[in-house]
Amino acid sequence: MADVVNLNQYRKRRRRRDGDQAAAANRVRHGRSKAERERLRRENDKAAKDLDNKRLD
Protein backbone atom coordinates (compact mmCIF):
# COMPACT_ATOMS: atom_id res chain seq x y z
CA MET A 1 0.00 0.00 0.00
CA ALA A 2 1.27 3.47 -0.85
CA ASP A 3 1.90 6.20 1.71
CA VAL A 4 -0.56 9.06 1.88
CA VAL A 5 1.01 12.34 0.79
CA ASN A 6 -0.32 15.73 1.84
CA LEU A 7 -0.11 17.74 -1.36
CA ASN A 8 -0.30 21.09 0.44
CA GLN A 9 2.81 20.28 2.47
CA TYR A 10 4.57 19.01 -0.65
CA ARG A 11 3.77 22.25 -2.50
CA LYS A 12 4.97 24.38 0.41
CA ARG A 13 8.26 22.47 0.62
CA ARG A 14 8.79 22.78 -3.13
CA ARG A 15 8.00 26.53 -3.07
CA ARG A 16 10.42 27.12 -0.18
CA ARG A 17 13.17 25.13 -1.92
CA ASP A 18 12.68 27.03 -5.16
CA GLY A 19 12.64 30.34 -3.31
CA ASP A 20 15.83 29.48 -1.44
CA GLN A 21 17.57 28.59 -4.69
CA ALA A 22 16.45 31.83 -6.31
CA ALA A 23 17.61 33.82 -3.27
CA ALA A 24 21.03 32.16 -3.38
CA ALA A 25 21.38 32.96 -7.07
CA ASN A 26 20.41 36.60 -6.44
CA ARG A 27 22.94 36.90 -3.60
CA VAL A 28 25.67 35.67 -5.91
CA ARG A 29 24.59 37.93 -8.76
CA HIS A 30 23.92 41.13 -6.81
CA GLY A 31 25.77 40.83 -3.54
CA ARG A 32 29.29 41.83 -2.63
CA SER A 33 31.71 39.75 -0.66
CA LYS A 34 32.85 40.92 2.73
CA ALA A 35 36.34 41.66 1.36
CA GLU A 36 34.88 43.90 -1.35
CA ARG A 37 32.75 45.81 1.17
CA GLU A 38 35.75 46.33 3.46
CA ARG A 39 37.95 47.50 0.57
CA LEU A 40 35.31 50.00 -0.53
CA ARG A 41 34.89 51.27 3.05
CA ARG A 42 38.67 51.74 3.42
CA GLU A 43 38.86 53.60 0.10
CA ASN A 44 36.02 55.91 1.10
CA ASP A 45 37.58 56.58 4.51
CA LYS A 46 40.94 57.37 2.90
CA ALA A 47 39.33 59.72 0.35
CA ALA A 48 37.48 61.57 3.11
CA LYS A 49 40.67 61.82 5.21
CA ASP A 50 42.70 63.10 2.23
CA LEU A 51 40.03 65.70 1.47
CA ASP A 52 40.01 66.89 5.08
CA ASN A 53 43.80 67.16 5.09
CA LYS A 54 43.71 69.41 2.02
CA ARG A 55 41.12 71.75 3.47
CA LEU A 56 42.29 75.30 4.20
CA ASP A 57 40.98 76.58 7.49
C-alpha positions as CSV (number, residue, x, y, z in Angstrom):
1,M,0.0,0.0,0.0
2,A,1.3,3.5,-0.8
3,D,1.9,6.2,1.7
4,V,-0.6,9.1,1.9
5,V,1.0,12.3,0.8
6,N,-0.3,15.7,1.8
7,L,-0.1,17.7,-1.4
8,N,-0.3,21.1,0.4
9,Q,2.8,20.3,2.5
10,Y,4.6,19.0,-0.7
11,R,3.8,22.3,-2.5
12,K,5.0,24.4,0.4
13,R,8.3,22.5,0.6
14,R,8.8,22.8,-3.1
15,R,8.0,26.5,-3.1
16,R,10.4,27.1,-0.2
17,R,13.2,25.1,-1.9
18,D,12.7,27.0,-5.2
19,G,12.6,30.3,-3.3
20,D,15.8,29.5,-1.4
21,Q,17.6,28.6,-4.7
22,A,16.5,31.8,-6.3
23,A,17.6,33.8,-3.3
24,A,21.0,32.2,-3.4
25,A,21.4,33.0,-7.1
26,N,20.4,36.6,-6.4
27,R,22.9,36.9,-3.6
28,V,25.7,35.7,-5.9
29,R,24.6,37.9,-8.8
30,H,23.9,41.1,-6.8
31,G,25.8,40.8,-3.5
32,R,29.3,41.8,-2.6
33,S,31.7,39.8,-0.7
34,K,32.9,40.9,2.7
35,A,36.3,41.7,1.4
36,E,34.9,43.9,-1.4
37,R,32.7,45.8,1.2
38,E,35.8,46.3,3.5
39,R,38.0,47.5,0.6
40,L,35.3,50.0,-0.5
41,R,34.9,51.3,3.0
42,R,38.7,51.7,3.4
43,E,38.9,53.6,0.1
44,N,36.0,55.9,1.1
45,D,37.6,56.6,4.5
46,K,40.9,57.4,2.9
47,A,39.3,59.7,0.4
48,A,37.5,61.6,3.1
49,K,40.7,61.8,5.2
50,D,42.7,63.1,2.2
51,L,40.0,65.7,1.5
52,D,40.0,66.9,5.1
53,N,43.8,67.2,5.1
54,K,43.7,69.4,2.0
55,R,41.1,71.7,3.5
56,L,42.3,75.3,4.2
57,D,41.0,76.6,7.5
